Amino acid sequence: MTTVLQALTELLWQDHCAGCATMIPPGGSFCDACLQSVDRLVPAHCCPICMDVESAELCARCAATPPPFTRVAAGMEWGGAVKDAVHRLKFGDSPWVAELLMRHAFPDVSVLPACDAVVPVPLSAQRHRDRGYNQARLLAGELAGRMGIKVLHNCLRRARHTAAVADLAPRERQAAVAGAFALVDGAQIAGLKLLLVDDVVTTSATVREACRVLREGGASVVSVVCVARGGTSAD
């Protein structure tokens, strides 16, 4: 019964704006008003590795400390209706927003790095209980379905709960997430090309730590896909 109810709920909401939840034509993602505040990212205007929106060339951080991921692929800039939609997905009990966000962020998945499987950034058990679902897992499922590849749900886990890092400085965020992830016992990722999926990347501290664990676990290549990319000052 729960599965049927979830399917009916998703069907009911599929023609609603991801930003403000008003009705929109079938196949859309944002209403016209919300679209005015949605900025698509142009890779040529960002750091070629981490896609930092505050750098139009290799950013100082990637130059000084090469990250454990090959590159970040982000569809939109953090802010406006995109921020509203991500907050609705994470804090508004609105799992239906995941499909709209991922579809709008990457209408053409062929631009994404080639990979063998998708890995969602895991939530701690406490946060999963509070939220009821993992938004990164929903986004990863949408992306994997369109790419025709599998999602490795039981590959990466939270080794410990971390407090919210939105109000921390970049260096503090990196310290806060150090040791936050671990491979699930028996995870088979040796030699695989993986896409790590999250909703938004700001300082990149979280995805750097998660990718480090995946690389140390044997993944040959790890890239990052996120709906939105913000600068280090994004909240």
GIKA-V685490 format. One record per residue. N is the residue number from 1. RES is the residue in three letters. BURIAL is # if it has 24 or more other C-alpha atoms within 12 Angstrom, else .. D_FIRST is the distance of its C-alpha to the first C-alpha in Angstrom with 2 decimals. Layout:
n=(N;N)
res=(RES;RES)
burial=(BURIAL;BURIAL)
d_first=(D_FIRST;D_FIRST)
//
This chain:
n=(1;2;3;4;5;6;7;8;9;10;11;12;13;14;15;16;17;18;19;20;21;22;23;24;25;26;27;28;29;30;31;32;33;34;35;36;37;38;39;40;41;42;43;44;45;46;47;48;49;50;51;52;53;54;55;56;57;58;59;60;61;62;63;64;65;66;67;68;69;70;71;72;73;74;75;76;77;78;79;80;81;82;83;84;85;86;87;88;89;90;91;92;93;94;95;96;97;98;99;100;101;102;103;104;105;106;107;108;109;110;111;112;113;114;115;116;117;118;119;120;121;122;123;124;125;126;127;128;129;130;131;132;133;134;135;136;137;138;139;140;141;142;143;144;145;146;147;148;149;150;151;152;153;154;155;156;157;158;159;160;161;162;163;164;165;166;167;168;169;170;171;172;173;174;175;176;177;178;179;180;181;182;183;184;185;186;187;188;189;190;191;192;193;194;195;196;197;198;199;200;201;202;203;204;205;206;207;208;209;210;211;212;213;214;215;216;217;218;219;220;221;222;223;224;225;226;227;228;229;230;231;232;233;234;235)
res=(MET;THR;THR;VAL;LEU;GLN;ALA;LEU;THR;GLU;LEU;LEU;TRP;GLN;ASP;HIS;CYS;ALA;GLY;CYS;ALA;THR;MET;ILE;PRO;PRO;GLY;GLY;SER;PHE;CYS;ASP;ALA;CYS;LEU;GLN;SER;VAL;ASP;ARG;LEU;VAL;PRO;ALA;HIS;CYS;CYS;PRO;ILE;CYS;MET;ASP;VAL;GLU;SER;ALA;GLU;LEU;CYS;ALA;ARG;CYS;ALA;ALA;THR;PRO;PRO;PRO;PHE;THR;ARG;VAL;ALA;ALA;GLY;MET;GLU;TRP;GLY;GLY;ALA;VAL;LYS;ASP;ALA;VAL;HIS;ARG;LEU;LYS;PHE;GLY;ASP;SER;PRO;TRP;VAL;ALA;GLU;LEU;LEU;MET;ARG;HIS;ALA;PHE;PRO;ASP;VAL;SER;VAL;LEU;PRO;ALA;CYS;ASP;ALA;VAL;VAL;PRO;VAL;PRO;LEU;SER;ALA;GLN;ARG;HIS;ARG;ASP;ARG;GLY;TYR;ASN;GLN;ALA;ARG;LEU;LEU;ALA;GLY;GLU;LEU;ALA;GLY;ARG;MET;GLY;ILE;LYS;VAL;LEU;HIS;ASN;CYS;LEU;ARG;ARG;ALA;ARG;HIS;THR;ALA;ALA;VAL;ALA;ASP;LEU;ALA;PRO;ARG;GLU;ARG;GLN;ALA;ALA;VAL;ALA;GLY;ALA;PHE;ALA;LEU;VAL;ASP;GLY;ALA;GLN;ILE;ALA;GLY;LEU;LYS;LEU;LEU;LEU;VAL;ASP;ASP;VAL;VAL;THR;THR;SER;ALA;THR;VAL;ARG;GLU;ALA;CYS;ARG;VAL;LEU;ARG;GLU;GLY;GLY;ALA;SER;VAL;VAL;SER;VAL;VAL;CYS;VAL;ALA;ARG;GLY;GLY;THR;SER;ALA;ASP)
burial=(.;.;.;.;.;.;.;.;.;.;.;.;#;#;#;#;#;#;#;#;#;.;.;.;.;.;.;#;#;#;#;.;.;#;#;.;.;#;#;#;#;.;#;.;.;#;#;#;#;#;#;#;#;#;#;.;.;#;#;.;#;#;.;.;.;.;#;#;#;#;#;#;#;#;#;#;#;#;#;#;#;#;#;#;#;#;#;#;#;#;.;.;.;#;#;#;#;#;#;#;#;#;#;#;#;#;#;.;#;.;.;#;#;#;#;#;#;#;#;#;#;#;#;#;.;.;.;.;.;.;.;.;#;#;#;#;#;#;#;#;#;#;#;#;.;.;#;.;.;#;#;#;#;.;#;#;#;#;.;.;.;#;.;.;#;#;.;.;.;#;.;.;#;#;.;#;#;#;.;#;#;#;#;.;.;.;.;.;#;.;.;#;#;#;#;#;#;#;#;#;#;#;#;#;#;#;#;#;#;#;#;#;#;#;#;.;#;.;#;#;#;#;#;#;#;#;#;#;#;#;#;#;.;#;.)
d_first=(0.00;3.79;5.42;5.17;6.15;8.60;9.92;10.61;12.24;14.31;15.36;16.44;18.50;19.99;23.12;23.96;26.86;26.15;29.07;28.79;25.46;27.42;26.57;28.24;28.77;26.25;26.91;28.50;28.05;30.43;32.01;35.79;36.61;34.64;36.08;39.49;38.70;37.11;39.68;39.13;40.88;43.88;44.44;48.20;48.18;46.48;47.34;46.90;45.25;43.10;42.96;44.36;44.68;47.81;49.75;50.81;52.03;51.43;50.61;52.73;49.95;49.12;52.86;53.56;50.56;48.85;45.09;43.17;41.23;42.80;41.70;39.13;37.52;36.31;35.44;36.29;38.44;36.97;37.36;36.69;33.38;32.50;32.82;30.80;27.96;27.97;28.06;25.11;23.17;24.40;24.64;22.72;19.08;19.08;17.84;18.17;21.93;22.22;22.17;24.68;26.93;27.18;27.80;30.50;32.05;32.42;32.46;34.42;33.25;36.44;38.30;36.49;38.13;37.61;35.46;33.78;30.62;28.99;28.68;26.91;28.82;26.98;26.31;27.46;25.01;26.02;25.42;22.05;20.97;22.51;21.01;17.53;18.18;21.35;22.48;24.87;22.22;20.36;23.78;24.73;21.73;22.66;26.28;25.91;23.91;26.76;29.42;28.04;28.33;26.25;25.09;26.48;23.85;25.70;29.20;30.19;29.40;30.64;33.48;33.72;32.35;34.50;35.13;34.62;37.52;37.62;40.76;42.59;45.40;44.93;46.81;44.95;41.59;42.77;43.85;40.61;38.48;41.01;39.45;35.94;34.51;34.81;33.78;31.16;33.05;33.29;32.39;34.17;35.35;39.06;40.46;37.30;37.36;34.54;33.14;32.13;29.74;29.69;29.25;32.88;36.14;39.01;41.50;39.69;40.06;36.46;36.33;39.83;38.91;35.75;37.72;40.55;38.36;37.01;40.57;41.89;39.18;40.64;38.96;41.71;40.67;38.20;37.68;35.60;33.37;32.40;31.37;34.36;37.67;39.72;43.11;43.85;43.97;40.45;38.11)
//
